[in-house]
Amino acid sequence: MKESGIKKLNNLTEIEIDEYIDEFLSYLKFVKRRADSTIYEYSKILKNYKKFVLKYGLNKTCFFKYLEHISNLSQRTIKLRIVVLRSFLNYLYENGEITGHRYWKDANTRVPSETPKGLTEEQLEILFSVIDDEFDRAFFNLLSTTGVRISEALSLKVEHIIFNKDHAELIINGKGNKERILKISKEYANELVNFANGKKYIFSKTDDTPYSSRTMERRFKKYVIEANKRIKKMITEENININYLNATPHALRHTCAKRLLNSGKNIEEVRYILGHTTISTTGIYVRSDNHSSLLDKI
């Protein structure tokens, strides 16, 4: 890198950094077709990183000072932030804004393998018993029965429901703008159409604009609190042993995955239903079931 280039990167103004970030986010949105929720998370992380760039410059020192700053966070949070910074810095590198050694490429993003935590059938029953809002009940039921992501459910339109002679299909717009088709009953498809009540989006506000993922996550959290109150009462008054819920809406997707595998569907079918890119991702759900079966025989 030329000396003038080094000096420039070490003395970036806030406007220059914002231009880099805005250009990168536009690239993600319009070229890579990333979801709005992804753009939002990337924006938050990069705006936090900007404080370090203003102090140290866009260089190796800045990168390692930031890693030191986030070192007390969870491994998964650290991984996400490193992935975002790698993507951002690679973009600048490939567009000639940064040259020389790519100091960010060796940052370790491996995290301990963890089995996704779904809900037991008993926990699921208690959760839905406290969901008294018709909209929320229908929305979270879709997540638990089809395994769609929360963003996929919110973007679902009536036109995405296709009726056939003996069944119906849901066209799901998944990660990376990849479509997949889920086979559902005609009865359930009619329920969804009737629930939309003439609106374009199945799950939307009265003005037919979709809710945000954060809104639905907050609603879910409220029901988890109510479900745990009911569980506490069952434990103390009825002496029933049930684990408390510690879950987000994504746990409903995990619950669906395990239910599908337990029903006899093969792993490739489940991979397609969930929209996983690789079968190894779906395999996480299988490992714990095999392990528990082994323990049952001891």
N, C-alpha and C positions, 0 to 999 in steps of 0.2 A: 504494500500500500504506500502511495506517495505520502510524504510528510504532511502536505496540505490536507490530504484526505483524513489522516489520523487526527490532525488538529481540529478539523471540522466535526468529526464524530465525537471528539472529547469536549466540544463546546456547542452542542446543539441547543437551539432555543426551544421553548415549549411549543411554539407554533410549528417548528420543523418536526419535532417528535410526533405531534398530533397529526401532521400530514402523513408521516410514515404509517402510523396506526390506522388512520382512516382509509388509506389506500389499501392496506392489507385486509381490513375488514370488508371493504368493497369487493376485493378479489375473492374472499371466502363466500360472500353472499351471491355474487352474480356470475362468477366463473365456476367455483367449486359447488355452488348451490347448497351451502350449509343452512341448517334450520335457524330461525330467528333466535331460538333459545341458545344455540351454540354461539352465535355471534355475540349475544349478550354476555355470556360467560367469558369469552375471549376478550371482549372489550373491558370488562371489570379487571381481569388479570393484567392486561397490558397497561391500563391506566395506573395501576398500582406500581408496575415496573417502571413507568415513566418517571416517578419520583427519584428512583435510583439513577436513571439515565441523566436526569438534570443535575444530579450531584456528582456522578463519577464519569459520565460520558457513555457512549454506546460502545463498550469495550469489555474485555475479559474481566477486569476488576469489578465492573458493575455487575456482571453476570454472577460471579462468585460471592459478591457481597449480598446479592439478592438470595442466593441459595442458603447462605448463612442465616439470613433474616427469617426464612420460612422453615428452617430445620426443625422447629418444635411442633410443626403441624403434623397431621396424620400422613402416613405413607401415600395413601391414595390422593390426598390433596396436593402433596408435593409432586407426585407423578403428573397430575393434571397440569399444574403450573409449568413444569418443565416441558411437557408436550406442547403447550401453547407457545412458550418462548422459543423452542426449537423451530416450530412452524413459522413464527414471525421472523426470526433471524435467518432461517433458510430462504425465506421469501426475499429479504433484503439482499442476501448474498447472491441469489440467482438473478437479481435485477441490478447487480453491480454497485449497490450502495455500500456493501461491506466486501472487502477482499482479504486474502491471506488465510491464515489458519482458522478453521471453524472450531473455535474453542468450546462451543456449546454442544457439539455432537456426542461427546463422551459422557455427558451427565447421565447417571444411572436412573432409569425410570422403572426398574423392576420392583414389584411389591409382593408381599407374601400372598400365596394363593389362598383364596377364600371362597367357600361354598356360598352361593347366594342364599339369603334367608327369606323363605316364603312363609306363609301362615299355615297353621294346621287347619283342618276342616272345622274344628271347634272354635278356634280363634276367628276364622272367617265368618262363622255363623253369628258370633257375638258382635263382631264389627258391623255386619249388616243389620243387626237388630237395633243398633243405635242410630243408623242413618235414616232420619225421618223426612229428609227432603227428597222429593220425587226425582228432581234433576240429578242430584248427587248420587242417588241410588242407581239410576240408570247408567250414569257415567262410569262409576266405579265397578258396576257389574260387567260392563263391556271389557274393562281392563282385566278382570279376574277370569272371564270366560273365554276371551280370545287372545290374551297375552300381548295386546298391542301396547306400544309406548304411549305415555300421556300426551305427547305432542302429536302422535299419529291419530289418536282419538279426537283431539281438538280440531284437527284439520279435515276430519271426515265429513263429506257432503252427501246429500241424498242421492246425487247423481252417481256416487261411488257404490251404490247398491244395485246389483244386477239380478233380476229374477229369471230363473230358468224353470223348466217344466216341473222338476221334483225337488229343487233346492234353490238357494240364492247365494250370491257371492258379494264379498266386501273387497273393494279395491283399496289397498292400503298404500299410501305414499310414505315410504320409509326413509331411513338414513341414506344420504347421498342421492336422494330423489329416485331411489329404486322402488319399483312397484312390486307388490306381491298380492295374490288373490286368496282370500280365506273363504272356505265353503261354510255356510251357515244354513239354518233351517229357514224356510219361507215364513214361518210363524214369527221367528225372531226378527227377520228382515222387515216384516210388516210392523212389528212393534217399534222399530227404529224410525221407520218412515212416519208413522203416526205420532211418535214422540217429537219429531221435527216440526210437525204441525204447520207445514207450508213454508218453512224457512229453508234457506240454502244449506246451511250447516246443521248437522244433527244436534250438536252440543254448542249452543251459542246464546248470547244475550238476547234481549227482546228486540234490539236493533239488528240482529243477525250478524253480529261480529263475534268471533271466537273469544272465549275466556283465555287468559294467560295460564301457562303451566303453574306459575307461582300461586295464582288464585286457587286453583284446584288442589295444590299441595297444602295450602293453608287450611282449606276446608277439610281435607283428609286428616290433618293433624288434630283438628277439633274432634273428629270422630274417634281417633285413636285414644285421646284423653278420656272421652266418655266411655269407650269400651273398657279401658283399664279401670275405671271406677266400678263398672259392673263386675269385672273379674275380681277386683279386691273384695267386693261384697260376697261373691261366690266362694272365695277362699276363706273369708272370716266367718261367714254365717252358715255355709253349707259344707265347709271342709273339703271343697273340690280343688284339686291341684291343677292349675292352668297357668302357663307362662304369660306374663304381661306382654303386650304388644310394644315393639320398638320398630316401627315400620313407616315407610313412605309409600306413595302410590306405586312405586316401582316393585314393591314387594308383591303386589297382586300379579304382576307379570311373572315373577319367580314362582308364585303359587300355581299359576296356570301351567307353567313349564313342567313342574313336578307332577301335576295331575295328569297331564298328557302322557308322560312317560310311564306313569303307574297304570294308565288305562291300556297300555300295550302298544302305543304308537312307537314306531322306530325312530331312532335319533335323527335320521335325515328328514323325516316328516316334521319333527319338532323344530329342527333347524330352520326349515322353510317357513313354518307358521310364525316363529318368533322373528324372522328376518335377520338371523345371524349370518355374517359373511362367511365364517368358517365353522366347521363341525366341532372343532376343539372348544369353541365358546359354549356350545350346547352341551358338550361332554362334562362340563362342571356339574351339571345337575344329576348326571348318572353316577358319578363317583361316590357320592354320599350314600345313595340308595344301595349300591353294591356293598359298601362297607357295613351298613347297618344290617343287611341280610346275613353277612358273615358272623356278626356278633350274635345274632339270634340263635345260631346253631351251637354256640359255646355252652 
